[in-house]
Amino acid sequence: MTVETVSTGSSTLYSEMENKTADWKRYFGALNSMFRSRMLTHTPFFLAHAMTFGCNSRCKTCTYWRNIPRMKEDLKTEEVYQLLDEAYDAGMRGYYMFGGEPLIRQDIDKITDYAKKKGFVTVMNTNGSLLEKKGKSLKNLDFAFVSLDYYNDYDDVIRGRSGTFSEVIRGIYELKRIGKTKVALVTTISAMNWNAMRPMAQLASDLGVGISFNSVEQSMDFGQTSSETTPNFDVGLDPAKLKDFYGTLLELKKEGYPLLETENVLQDFVENKSWTCHFPKMFLYVTPNKQVYNCDYSYAYDLKKGTLDQFFKSEAFRSYSKSAETCNKCVRTCVRGYSYTYGLFPRQLWGLAGQARYLFNQPEESCSIDDSPGASRKRLGRSRNQPMQH
């Protein structure tokens, strides 16, 4: 072994240790921003940015892709940087990228790099279609939540685009191979995939990733009152199905499947317990053209004409935060989980500590199944041509 080899190896090891130290500083910074919000400011610490009006899917449970003609309104790269600067100055330390489909942006790698360098924990929700192609450029993405609604290529039907299932599986393996990003599945349950909860939990286990489930709301359309504006009247879950949905997730959780939802949250949904929603104090939702919207999709503020500080001090924000506390309309497991965490519920915090391994898993220890779509279909047992049972 030469002196040069030893020197190079030591330099690489030092660089890796330095990067890990910087990562933990960002994580602790995000945690500190949550506590600061909880104890002092009561303002959001996570910027939830819909990065584009565009999408390359045509999901049957979503109408967002109909906004594609509005892509010309998407913020330019420098404008996104400015938004991140404003958010950081306002005390935010988490950056949640979604859309539309964020990976269709040509500058997605530059934005992710900028956000991490700035000090944000970087999180993305993606349909996974471009992960294999762009995985190497996402070295500064901390967490990827990958949408997948079925355990074989029937997912292509739900997503309205051929090849989706195969792309997602290959993309997940690419991210895990690179080893820089922690991966979890996100599955939205509707009438189209009602029978998919247990197989999806099994798929997540086989892939060595966590999984989060949410429900399409049938009647929770927040003012979108026609079948033309939302598909959820046809494929959403009625109250009885919703209760069965939560009950099934609770069973899967108790059986040890890698669900990101805590047992506490699922049990309270099953029992229909009232709760205090803190979502507005945690997440700020900003559209691709820099407008702020509330979680009920009502317009809130124009960030092109004012600052985050001005919005957080406004009566509109205070009223929104207060009214949300007693709303209890939301059926999303993640929102209730976030609120329990923000409320510092001991059972919730204990549950999160127990399932941290689902996000901080080591990629090289968990890629254990054949990554070919054919193998996945054979293992999980249904082709797209077989009839669904709703």
Order of alpha helices (4+ residues) and beta strands (2+ residues): alpha-beta-alpha-beta-alpha-beta-alpha-beta-alpha-alpha-beta-alpha-beta-alpha-alpha-alpha-alpha-beta-beta-beta-alpha-alpha-alpha-alpha-alpha
